[in-house]
Amino acid sequence: MGHYPERRSVDVVAGAPPVRVAMATLKSVLETVKVTARAMTTNMLGFQERRRSMPGRYLTEEDIIRRAPNQTSDLFRSFPGIRLYGHDVTDSIKMRSAFEEDCNPVFILNGSPMRDIDVSTLNSFVNPREIVGIEIYQQGTIPAQFQTGATGCGAIVFWTQYGRTRAKV
C-alpha cells in the first residue's frame, strides 16, 4: 500500500553481487490533487445554458467581483444600453429601445418579477455581494420564462446565492 507498482526481472546467479530494489512511493510519483467545487444549481445550470445559446448580455459572479460594486446599481453605471436617470436615490433605471424613448425594463430576482423598481429599491433588495449571475435582455430577445409581466422593453434578471435550488443529479 502506498507504493507505485513495479516489475523487474532478476537473474539469480551464485556469487553475483546483491541487487538492491527500492519501491517508489505514490507520493514521489504524483503530487496531491485538490479539487474544490460548488454544487451547480438548477438556476445556474439554466443561466449557463442561456449564456451559451441565447442573445443577451451576461455577468457571471466573477465579472461582478471584478467590477467591485458598492451597490447593485453601480454595475449599470457604465453598462452599454442601460441608463440611470436622476441625481439621487430615486433614479430610474432605463434601457435603450430600438423603437421609442428609453423604457423601463422588467426586473426579475431569482425567477420572480419585481415591480416599480428604482435605484433605491434595487439597492435595498439586491446586495451585490450575493449576486451569482445577471442576465440582460433587450426587447425581442427575452426568454419565455422571463416574459411574465414583461413590458416589451427588456429584462434584467438577477440570480443570488439565496435563490439557489439544488440540481438533481
For each residue, the residues with C-beta under 8 A, 3 or more apart:
1:
2: 25 26 27
3: 23 24 25 26
4: 23 24 25 26 28 29
5:
6: 23 24
7:
8: 21
9:
10: 19 21
11: 16
12: 16
13: 16
14:
15:
16: 11 12 13 19
17:
18:
19: 10 16
20:
21: 8 10
22:
23: 3 4 6
24: 3 4 6 28 29
25: 2 3 4 28 29
26: 2 3 4 29 30
27: 2 30 32
28: 4 24 25
29: 4 24 25 26
30: 26 27 33
31:
32: 27
33: 30
34:
35:
36:
37:
38:
39: 166 167
40: 44 45 48 167
41: 44 45 164 165 166 167
42: 45 46 165 166 167 168
43: 46 47 110 111 159 163 164 165
44: 40 41 47 48 132 133 159 164
45: 40 41 42 48 49 167
46: 42 43 49 50
47: 43 44 50 51 58 133 135 159
48: 40 44 45 51 52
49: 45 46 52 53
50: 46 47 53 54 56 58 135 143
51: 47 48 54 58 60 135
52: 48 49
53: 49 50
54: 50 51 137 141 143
55: 137 138 141
56: 50 135 136 137 138 141
57: 79 80 81 135 136
58: 47 50 51 133 134 135 136
59: 63 64 67 75 131 133 134 136
60: 51 63 64 132 133
61: 64 65 131 132 133
62: 65 66
63: 59 60 66 67
64: 59 60 61 67 69 75 128 131 134
65: 61 62 68
66: 62 63
67: 59 63 64 74 75
68: 65
69: 64 72 73 74 75 128
70: 74 128
71: 74 123 128
72: 69 75 122 123 126 127 128 131 158
73: 69 76 77 84 91 93 119 122 123
74: 67 69 70 71 77 128
75: 59 64 67 69 72 79 128 134
76: 73 79 82 84 93
77: 73 74 84
78:
79: 57 75 76 82 136
80: 57
81: 57 95 96 136 138
82: 76 79 93 94 95 96 105 136 156
83: 93 94 95 96 102
84: 73 76 77 91 92 93 94 119
85: 91 92 93 94 102
86: 90 91 92 119
87: 91
88: 91
89: 118 119 120 123
90: 86 118 119 120
91: 73 84 85 86 87 88 118 119 120
92: 84 85 86 104 118 119
93: 73 76 82 83 84 85 104 105 117 118 119 122 156
94: 82 83 84 85 102 103 104 105
95: 81 82 83 102 103 104 105 138 139 153 154 156
96: 81 82 83 102 138
97: 100 101 102 103 139 153 154
98: 138 139 140
99: 139
100: 97 103
101: 97
102: 83 85 94 95 96 97
103: 94 95 97 100 139 151 152 153 154
104: 92 93 94 95 151 153
105: 82 93 94 95 151 153 154 155 156
106: 113 142 146 149 150 151 153 154 155 156
107: 113 114 117 122 155 156 157 158
108: 111 112 113 114 146 155 156 157 158
109: 112 114 125 126 158 160 163
110: 43 158 159 160 162 163
111: 43 108 145 163
112: 108 109
113: 106 107 108 148 149
114: 107 108 109 117 121 125
115: 149
116: 121
117: 93 107 114 121 122
118: 89 90 91 92 93 121 122
119: 73 84 86 89 90 91 92 93 122 123
120: 89 90 91 123 124
121: 114 116 117 118 124 125
122: 72 73 93 107 117 118 119 125 126
123: 71 72 73 89 119 120 126
124: 120 121
125: 109 114 121 122
126: 72 109 122 123 130 131 158 160
127: 72 130 131 160
128: 64 69 70 71 72 74 75 131
129:
130: 126 127 160 161 162
131: 59 61 64 72 126 127 128 134 158 159 160
132: 44 60 61 159 160 161 164
133: 44 47 58 59 60 61 158 159
134: 58 59 64 75 131 156 157 158 159
135: 47 50 51 56 57 58 146 155 156 157 159
136: 56 57 58 59 79 81 82 154 155 156 157
137: 54 55 56 141 142 143 146 154 155 156 157
138: 55 56 81 95 96 98 141 154
139: 95 97 98 99 103 142 152 153 154
140: 98
141: 54 55 56 137 138 154
142: 106 137 139 146 147 150 154 155
143: 50 54 137 146 147
144: 147
145: 111 148
146: 106 108 135 137 142 143 150 155 157
147: 142 143 144 150 155
148: 113 145
149: 106 113 115
150: 106 142 146 147 153 155
151: 103 104 105 106
152: 103 139
153: 95 97 103 104 105 106 139 150
154: 95 97 103 105 106 136 137 138 139 141 142
155: 105 106 107 108 135 136 137 142 146 147 150
156: 82 93 95 105 106 107 108 134 135 136 137
157: 107 108 134 135 136 137 146
158: 72 107 108 109 110 126 131 133 134
159: 43 44 47 110 131 132 133 134 135 163 164
160: 109 110 126 127 130 131 132 163 164
161: 130 132 164
162: 110 130
163: 43 109 110 111 159 160
164: 41 43 44 132 159 160 161
165: 41 42 43
166: 39 41 42
167: 39 40 41 42 45
168: 42
169:
